[in-house]
């Protein structure tokens, strides 16, 4: 029965959120959906600390089925690129070469993956995601100690992108900015002709009035668009 269950898990400081889907007659239905908060141990900064593991263990016991972990977008370096190929193997090799251009860490210390966003006329638009291998291993180790063994790792902003596409909320023409605001932070997608050219976290604005936070956000958006003009 558990093999028919697939759970997407989001881990944040003080919160575990998940949605469990169940396969029934060639379709998927939502079997469970929860967001559980827990008291963050005083003086602890890292999720993989033993004190955190002890507090999330009873929460993790509620999660069933095959688990896919969605990393917070701010933990992942992401870049959208165009590759002159439709071959999956070639795209993987090209993506690995691109990492050197935008990652501050040595390639041998990084975990790299990619997802094809669109293909046509011999060209693929691909989003590359990279995160330090140490970060993934530590988070995975903490979840295993709490009783979970995630089989896949995803990124939150890619989940948002799929939901927007499935809901028919992505315009197929022109350039559009999608700003996702949550208590834990904000994420930005810049979409051109129905396909992203940028996916990134904007983090949390600095403490201040709503007007100051809005001004900070506007400045970040202007900088981002100016940078994209040169590239796209």
N, C-alpha and C positions, 0 to 999 in steps of 0.2 A: 504493500500500500504506500509506503514512504517513497518508493521510486516514482510514484505518480505525482509527487509533490515537488514543486520547484519554488525556492524562496529567494527573494532579492533582499539583501540586508544592507542597511546604511548605518555606519558607526560614527557617532559624534561624541564630543565631550559631554558626558552626563546623559546621553540618550542613545538607545538602540531602536531603530525603526525597521519594520519589515513588512513585505507583502508575500503571501504564499499562494501560488496558483496550483490548481489541481486539474489533471488531464481527464476529461470525461467525453467519451465518444468523439474523438478527434477535435475537441475544442478545449480551451482553457477557461476555467472559472476561478474567481477569487475565493479561496478557502479560508484565509485568515489575513488580517491586516491590523497591525498594532504599532504603537510608538510608546515605549516604556522609558521613563526617566529614572535615574538613580543618583544618589548623593555622591558627588565627586570628592574623593579623599583630600583632605587639607594638605597642602604642601606638595602634592603630586602633579607633575606636568605631563607625563607620558601615559598613553593608553595602555601600554603593555606592562605597567607596574603591577606587582603582585596584589597590591591593595585593590586595584581596579578589577583585576581578574576575579577576585573573590566576590566582588559586588555584582558582576555581570553573569556569574555562573548560573544562578537561579533563573535569570532572564533568558539566557541561552537555552536552557532546558525546555523552554516553551516553543522553540523554533524547530520546525520539522522539515524533512525532505532534503533534497539537494540544494545546497546553499551557494549563491553567487554574491560575492561581496562588492559593493559599490564604494570606491574610495571617494572621499570628499574632493571636489575639483581643485581646491587650493593646494592639495598635496601632489598634484600631477602637473608636469610641464607638458603643454599641448601646442601643437602646430599643425595647421592645415597646409597641405602641399599639393602641387599638380605633378603627376608623373606621366611620361609618354609611354605607357604600357597598360595592358589589360590583364597581364599575367600575374597571378597571385604571388608566385615565387619571386619574380622580378620586383614587384612592388614591395615585398618584405625586405629585400636587399637594399633597394633605394631608400626606404624609410630608415634603415639602420645607418646609412651614410649621412642622412640629414641630421641625425641626433647631434653630431659634433658641432653643428652650426648654431644650435640654440640651447644646448645643455651645458651648465657650468661644471658638471661632474664628468670624470672619465667614463668612457663607454663600458668598461669592464665592471663598473660599480652600479650600472643602471639596468633596470628591467624595461624593455621596449616592446611596444605592441602598436598595431595600427588597425584602423577600420576604414573600409571603402565607403565614401559618402555618395559618390556618383561616378558613372562611367559613360563614355561616348566618344566616337570618332578617334579611337585609339588613345584617349587620355583618361586618366583616373584622378579624381580628387579624393585625397586621403587625409584623415586626421591621425597624427602620430601622438602617442602618449608615452611618457617616460617618467619613471619614479625610481628612487634609489632602491636597489635590491635589499639593502639593510632595513629600510622602512617597511617593505612588504613582508619580509621574513619576521620582523618583530611583531607586526600586527597579526600576521597569520599564527605566530606562536602563541600570542595572547589568547586568540580565539580558540585555538586547539586546547590550551590549558583550561579554558572555560567550557569545553565540551563540544565545540563546533569545528568542522573541517571544510572550509570553503573550497569548492572545486574550480571556480572561475573568479577573476577579478575584473571589475568594470569601473567606470567613472560616472559620477552623478550626472554631470552635464550631458553625457551621451544618453542617459535614461530620459532626461527632459526632452532631448532632441527627438527621440523615438516617439514619445507621447505626443509632442506637438505635431509630428508628421501624421501619426495615426488619427489624430483628431481633425486633420485637415486645416490646421491653423497656420501653415507655412505658405505664404504667397509665392507663386511660381515666377513672378516677374518683379523686377526692380531690386533695390537694396533696402534691407530692413534690419533694425536693431531689436533684439529680444532681450529684455532685462528681467531676470528672475530674482526677486527679492525675498529672502527668508531671514528669520531671526539669526540663523547661524552664519549668514553672509549673503553675497550677491554673485550672480553669474551672468555672463554676457555672451550672446551669440550674435554674430554679424552674418546675415544671410544675403547672398547675391544670386538672383535668378533661381531661387528655390533650394540653394545648397550653401552650407556654411563656408565662410572664408576665415572665420575666427571663432574659437571657443576658449573661454578663459574665466577664471575666478577674479572678481574684483575685491574679494575679502569683505571685511567690515569697515565702514567709515570710522574715522577717529571720533572719539567722544566729543560731543558738542551739541549745538542746537540743530533742529531739523534743517534749517536754512544752511548751516555750515556743512552738514552732511550732504545736502543736495549739491552745493557748490563744489565740494570735493569730488562727488560722483560725476558731475558735468565736466570737470577738468580732466578726469580720467578718460571719459568717453571721447572728448575732443582729441586728446593725445592718441588714443587708440585709432581713431578714424584717420588722423594725419599719417600715422605709420602705415595703415593699410593702403592709403592712396598710392604710396610709392611702390608697394608690392603687387597690388592687384589692379 
